[in-house]
Amino acid sequence: MRLLNATTWPLQFEVFYGNPPPYAILSHTWGSENEEVTFQDVRSRDRAGKSKLGYQKIKACCDRAVRDGLRYINSVELQEAIHSMFNWYKRSTICYAYLFDYAEASKWFTRGWTLQELIAPVKVLFYSRNWVSVGSKTELGDLILRQDLEHSSVAQRMSWASMRTTTRAEDIA
């Protein structure tokens, strides 16, 4: 597993085989393609990627993880397999759901891929655009889905997925 070391500057990836150390994972909706940070942007020695909005999002996530006593974050790349992603979210110590557009609602709550990011981790904390806490999965779960997250059937979870929007046809439930 490739994790970002949240304590290094500039940010650096470290690779772990077998059991990774405790880590936080970032859940968010993607901005415009030219504003999101790629693996190549983080590894690049030039400063071009560091001026993107997505870089500030990742850096703020690192800062939050360090404050929570964690040294690593996993910022999953778009190309990753959905099965692997579910497992990464499930194995995370904590998931930070970054709601860039939060006011009373957010498109995060309607996107197809973010449903697994809500269900898989044990602990999910929601943050607004300025990294102000909005609540936890436990506090907001019933409100988000109008259902009990912990005791929901597979059929119920699939019905939630069918009501969410995706950009790729293969991601539709």
C-alpha positions in Angstrom: 0.0 0.0 0.0 1.3 3.5 -0.9 0.6 6.1 1.8 1.5 9.7 2.1 3.7 10.6 5.1 1.7 13.5 6.6 4.7 14.7 8.6 7.1 15.4 5.6 7.3 18.5 3.6 7.2 18.3 0.7 4.8 15.4 0.9 6.3 12.0 0.2 4.9 8.6 -0.5 6.0 5.5 1.4 5.2 1.9 0.4 4.1 -0.7 2.9 3.9 -4.4 2.2 1.7 -6.6 4.4 0.2 -4.7 7.3 0.3 -0.9 6.9 0.6 1.4 9.9 -2.5 3.2 11.1 -3.7 5.8 8.6 -6.4 8.3 7.8 -8.1 8.3 4.5 -9.6 11.2 2.6 -13.1 11.0 1.1 -14.2 13.9 -1.2 -15.8 14.7 -4.5 -13.5 15.5 -7.3 -13.2 19.1 -8.5 -12.2 20.0 -12.0 -9.6 17.8 -13.6 -7.0 20.6 -13.7 -7.4 21.3 -9.9 -7.0 17.8 -8.6 -3.6 16.5 -7.6 -2.2 13.4 -9.3 0.4 10.9 -8.0 2.8 12.5 -10.5 2.1 16.0 -9.1 3.1 14.9 -5.6 6.3 13.1 -6.8 7.3 16.0 -9.1 10.1 18.3 -8.1 8.5 21.3 -9.7 5.9 23.4 -7.9 3.1 23.2 -10.5 1.0 20.6 -8.6 1.4 22.5 -5.4 -0.6 25.4 -6.7 -3.7 23.3 -7.4 -6.7 23.5 -5.0 -6.5 19.7 -4.5 -3.0 20.0 -3.1 -4.3 22.3 -0.3 -7.0 19.8 0.4 -4.5 17.0 0.8 -2.2 19.1 2.9 -5.1 20.1 5.2 -6.0 16.4 5.5 -2.4 15.7 6.5 -2.5 18.4 9.2 -5.8 17.0 10.5 -4.3 13.5 10.7 -1.2 14.7 12.6 -3.4 16.5 15.1 -5.3 13.2 15.5 -2.1 11.3 16.2 -1.7 9.7 12.8 1.5 9.8 10.6 0.0 8.6 7.3 -2.9 9.3 5.0 -4.2 7.4 2.0 -5.5 9.7 -0.8 -7.0 7.1 -3.2 -6.3 7.6 -6.9 -9.3 7.7 -9.3 -8.0 4.7 -11.3 -8.1 2.3 -8.3 -10.4 -0.7 -8.3 -13.6 -0.3 -6.3 -13.0 -3.5 -4.4 -9.5 -2.3 -3.3 -10.9 1.1 -2.3 -13.6 -0.5 -0.1 -10.9 -2.4 1.7 -8.7 0.6 2.1 -11.5 2.6 3.6 -12.5 -0.3 5.9 -8.9 -0.7 7.2 -8.4 3.0 7.8 -8.2 4.3 11.4 -10.4 7.2 10.4 -12.0 8.7 7.3 -12.2 12.4 6.8 -15.1 13.3 4.5 -14.2 16.7 3.0 -17.4 18.5 2.0 -16.0 21.3 -0.3 -19.6 22.6 -1.1 -21.2 22.1 2.4 -23.8 24.5 3.5 -27.0 22.6 4.4 -26.1 19.7 2.0 -23.3 18.6 -0.3 -23.0 16.7 -3.5 -20.8 14.2 -1.5 -24.1 12.8 -0.2 -25.4 12.1 -3.7 -22.3 10.6 -5.4 -22.0 6.9 -6.2 -18.5 6.4 -5.0 -18.9 8.1 -1.7 -21.5 5.6 -0.4 -18.7 3.0 0.1 -16.7 5.7 1.8 -19.5 6.2 4.2 -20.3 2.5 4.9 -16.8 0.9 5.0 -14.9 2.9 7.7 -15.7 2.5 11.3 -15.1 6.2 12.0 -16.0 9.0 9.5 -15.7 12.6 10.4 -17.2 15.3 8.2 -15.5 18.6 7.5 -16.6 21.7 5.7 -14.5 23.6 3.1 -12.4 25.3 5.9 -11.9 22.0 7.7 -14.5 22.9 10.4 -16.1 19.8 11.9 -19.7 19.2 10.8 -20.2 15.9 12.6 -19.5 12.2 12.6 -21.0 9.2 10.8 -22.6 8.2 14.1 -24.1 11.6 14.6 -25.2 12.2 11.0 -25.8 8.6 9.7 -29.5 8.4 10.2 -29.9 11.9 8.9 -27.8 11.2 5.8 -29.6 8.1 4.7 -32.7 8.3 6.8 -31.8 4.7 7.8 -29.8 2.9 10.4 -26.3 2.4 8.9 -25.3 -0.4 11.3 -28.3 -2.7 10.8 -29.0 -2.2 7.1 -29.4 -5.1 4.7 -27.4 -5.5 1.5 -30.6 -4.8 -0.5 -31.1 -1.6 1.4 -27.6 -0.5 0.7 -28.0 -1.3 -3.0 -31.1 0.9 -3.0 -29.1 3.8 -1.6 -26.5 3.3 -4.3 -29.2 3.3 -7.0 -30.3 6.8 -6.0 -26.8 8.2 -6.3 -25.2 9.8 -9.4 -22.1 8.7 -11.2 -20.0 10.0 -14.0 -19.2 6.6 -15.5 -21.9 4.1 -16.6 -20.0 1.1 -15.0 -20.3 2.8 -11.6 -24.1 2.8 -11.5 -25.6 0.4 -9.0 
